[in-house]
């Protein structure tokens, strides 16, 4: 069964990804059939800040606002906690007294929060169109077909799925059904180590199906675990048998799904070369969702939390070029005026879907909840939740 999204009492459906990629329309609410109470002023109107503050104060302990690091500052200021997807998943599970979990992030994160929180809690996403292009690159039907290919090749029994947090509830449920776990960029190595330990002592033929981000899987396997690039094969869901032969599947240790992050995939080796020429003595720090050649050319590689902690510990006067989402880079730069912090690429690149959560949407959400109207609830169906939760609990149990 598929995860379902409900919007009560409004009939709201997510905007198709193709429309999102064409650019944000200022009238997306009317396009999706949403009639927000009152005409919200532009995000630059200082009245919005006071309205958000007043609604949040009225809700009190009934609401808990989660803010992903890639969110705009205008939204982050109202978050009770901030973090990456791993931290926020834990925070959502550790707040049973909150009636409403307002997730300022993207759709798959809100699904995970709904899976981990209690039945009496309601997870709300301020804009249902805030999706993730990477998560959309792996559908339940495609992954089921992939498993059939592995079964026909005689390697399914030796394969453990490991799915990145940036995946739908359906993919998490598939992972749970087939004995696998979820990971984030913070704990991908631990998740892979766990996966290769499953099934007894004979590990000669053990494999991992890693989805949906090929780059995190490849970088973790090669950089952190000593595998070679030849141990990794790329499964393309748009080609017969994933574009792979039976021999390639049997020889592989890592079967990587052909998916990627549209933001981190923009960084190139040329970006690294250019910034080293432009900023002598610069330290290049990138996220492991970047391409393998970019990771190899960088000085430091790590998750969002790692990036923040590295800058916190860096000496005054040091120079840093950071390859991750621009909202985070700007926030880190502002927090460290004693250091030179620049964006790795010369081209500005925000996460377009993450940025759909803006102050007008947050104000509308909080005011609706304060008025007793539940909007934009994210609800995963029980069957999907059962197996997705199993996979998430395996992740949360990792040391």
N, C-alpha and C positions, 0 to 999 in steps of 0.2 A: 504494500500500500504506500501511496505517496504522502509526504508531508503536506498539510493543507495550511493555507493562510486565511485567517478570518479577519474581517473588519467590521466591528459592531459599534453602533448600529448602522454604519455607513457601508455601502456596497463598493468596496475599493479593490481593484486588481492592480498588480505591479505593471508598470510600463514596460513593454518589450525592450530588451537590451539594445536592439538596433536603433530604437528611437533615442535611447540614452546616449549612444555613441555619436549621434548627430548634433549633440549639444543641448544644454539645458534650456527649456522653454519657460518663460516667466509665468505661463498660465497652465502649468502642469496639473494643478488641482482640478481645474474645470475639465481638462482633457480626460482625467480619470474619474470624473463624476463626483468629486468631493466638493461639498459646499461648506467651507469653514465658517463658523459664526463670526460675522463682522468682516470688514475689509482690513486685513493686516497691512500695516505700513511696511515700507522697505526695511531691509535688515539694518540699514544705517541709522534708522530712527531710534534715538536713545530711549523712547518710550517702551520699546520692546523689552529692554533689559529689566525695567521696573515691573512690567507685566509678568515676565517669567519669574522674577524673584517673588512677587506677590502670590502667584499661583503655587509655586513650590512651597512657600511658607504655609499657605492654607492647607496643603496636602500633608505637611509634616512628615511623620514617620511612615505614612502610608505609601510614600513614593521613594524609590531608590534609583538614582540616575547614574548610568554607566557611560563613560566616555572613552572611546578608542583614541589612541594617540594620533591618528590621522585626521581627527575631527578639527573643524575650525575653532579658533580661540573663542569666538562668540558663543559657541556651544560648550566647549570645555569648561568655561567658567562656572557652569551650573552642574557639572558632574560631581557626584559624591566621591567617586573613585575614578581614576584613569588607569589605563594599562593597555597591553596587547591582548589578543584574543585568549591566550592561556590564563592570564591573570584575571580577566573579566569573567571567564567561565567559572573560576573558583569563587570570585566575589558574588556572583549571582547565586550560587549554591549556598553561600554562607550568610544569606540575608533572608531567613524564612519569615521574619516579622513584617516584611514589606509587602503590601497588597499589590503594588504596581512596580514592575521593573521597567523603567524607560531606558531602552538600549540605543544610545547614540553611536551607531556603528552601521553594519550592513546586515542583510537578511540572514545569512547563515549564522551569524553571531547570535542574533535574537532567537533563532531556532534552537541553538545549543543552550541558551539560557532557559528557554521553555522546557527543554528536556531535563535539565538539572534542577529546576526549581519545583516547589510543591504544587499540588493540584489546585490549591486555593489562591495561587498567585497568578497574576496576569502580566505577560511580557508584551510591551508595546514598542513598536518601531515608528518614530515620528513621520517617516516618509516610506511607504511600502515600495517605492521605486529604487530605494537604496540597496542595490544588489552587488554582486561581485562577478566580474567577467571571468575570473579564473574558476570560480565555483560552477559557472554555467558551462564550462568546457567539458564537464563530465556529467552525463545524465544517467539515471538509473538503468534505462534501457541499454545504453552503450556499455556500461560496466557489466551488466548481465551477459551481454554478447561476448565481451572480453573473457569472462569466466568460462563461457562455453568453449572458446578458442583454446584456453589453457587446459580445459578438461580433455578436449580432443587431442591435444598434444601430449597428454599424459603427465602434465606437471602441476595440475591444480592442487592435488593432495600435498604437494611439497611447497605450496605457495601460501604465504601469510600476507593479507592485505594490510597496508598501513596508509591511512588517509590523513591528509593535512586538514587542520581545523577549517581551512578555507574550502569547505565542501558542504553540499546540501545535507539535510537530515536524511534523505534517501541514501546518499552515498555512505554516510556514517552507519546507517542501519545495515547496508550491505556488508560493511566492514565488520560489524558486530556479529552478523549471522555466520560469517566465515572465519571466525576466530581471531580477528585482527584488532588493531588499536588505532586511536587517533593520535596525532602529534601536532606540535606547533614548531615554529622555528627555534623556540627555546629548548625543546626537548627531543628534537628529531633523532639525534644520535641515540639517546636512551631508548626511544621507541624502536629503532631499527635493531639495536642490540637485543632487546626483548624479543622481537619477531624472529630473529635468527636462532634464538635459544628454544623456540617452541618445537615440539615434536620429537623430543628425545635427544640422545647424544649424537646420532648420525646426522651431521650437518652438511654432508658433501653435496647433496642435491637441493638444499634449502634455498628458497627464493622469496623475494618480497615484491608484491605488486604495489607500487607507490603512486598515489594519485591525490589530487589532479596536477600538482606542480612538478614538472620534470626537473626544474633547476634545483629546488631544495633537495629533492631526492638524490640527484647526481652529486651535488656539492657535498652533501652529508656523507654519502657512501665513499666518495673518492678522497675528499679532504680530511674527513674526521675518522674514517674507518679503514682506510688502507686499500679499498677496492681500486681496480683500474677502470678506465673508461671502457675498455673492452668487456668488462663485467656487466655493463649497463646497456640495455636495448630500449628503444623508444617505440611504444605502442601507439599507433595512430588510429583512433576510432573511426576515421573516415576512409580507411583503406581495408580491403578484404584481409581477414586474419591479422588486422593491425599493421599490415605491411611487413610482417615477420614470418620467417620460415619456422617449421617445427624444430629444426636444428638450432636456430638462434634462440628460441625460447628455452630449449633444454640446456643450452650452454650458459645462459644468463644467470646472474645472481640478483640483479635489480631490473625489474620490468617497469619502466617509467611511463606514466601516462603523458600524452602530448598535450600538456596544459601549461600555462604560464601567467604571471602577473603583468598586466598591461603597463603598469608604472615601472616596476623594476626591470622589465624586459627592454626598456628604452636605453638603459645605460650600456655603454660599449667600451671596448679597450681604447678606442680613440678618445672617449671622454676622460679616461684615466690619464692617457698620455698628455692631453691638452691641459688638464688641471695641474699636472706636475710641472709643465713648462710655465704656466701662468702664475703658479704660487710655489716658488722654490721652498723646499723643506716641508711640503704639505704631507699629512698623513691621510691616506685614502681608506675610508671606513664604509663598508657596504653591507647590505642585507643579503642573506643567503638565497633569496629568491632571484638574485641577479644571475646572469649567464655564467657558465663555468669559467670562461676565459676572463670575465671581469673579476670574478672572485679570486682567480689565480693572480691577477695583476694588482689586487688590492693589498694594503698592509694589514688591515683588520677586517674580520667578517663576523657578523653576529646578528641576533634578533633585535627587535626594536628596544627591548629592555636593555640589552647589551650595549646598544648604541648610546642610550641615555647614560648608563653607568660609566661607560668609557669616557664620555665627555665630562662627566662630573669629576672623574679622577684625574683628568688631563691637567698638566701644569699650565699656569698662566703663560700667555705668549705663544702657545703651541698653535699650529695651523691644521685645519681639518677640512677635508672634502667628503661629504656624506652622500652616499647613494641610497636614498630611500624617499618616501613620500614627502613632498615639499612642506606641508603643514608642520610635520614633525621637525624638519630641518630648521625652519624658521623659529619654532618654539625653542629648540635647543640653542640656537644662535642668540636669541634674546636672553636666555638664561645664563649665558656665559659671555658677557661683553669683554672679558679679559682675554678671550681667545678668538682667533680668526676662524670662522666657520662659514663654508661656502657649499652651495649645492653642486654635486658632482657634474651635472650636465649643464650646458649653457642654456638649454631650452627649459622653460618653466613647465613643470608637470605635476598637477594635483591629481589625486584619485577622484575622477569625475563622479563616480557613484557614491563614494564616501561623503563627498561634499554636498550631496543632496540633503543631508541633514543640516539644515540651517536654522537660524534663530526664529524666523516666522513659523516653521514647522514645529519647533520645540515649544514655542509659546502656545500655538494652537493645541498641541497635545496636552500640555500641563493645564491649560485653562479648561479643556474638555473634561479631563479627569477630575479637576477640582469641582466642576459643576455636576459630577456624577455620571458623565457620559464616557463609556469605554470606547476608544477608537483604535484602529490599526493594531488589533491584537494579533500576535503571532502564535499560532497553535499547531502543534504537531500531532498527528493522529496516533492513537495508542499503540498500534502495531509497529509503526515506524519508531516511535519513541522507545519502545521496549528494547529493540536491538541497537538503536543509536546510543541509548544510555549505557548499554553494556560496553560498547566500544569506548565511550567517553570515560566510564569508570575505570576501565583498564588503563587509560592514559593518566587519570588522576591518581592511580595507585603506583605509577612509576616512581622509583626513588629519586 
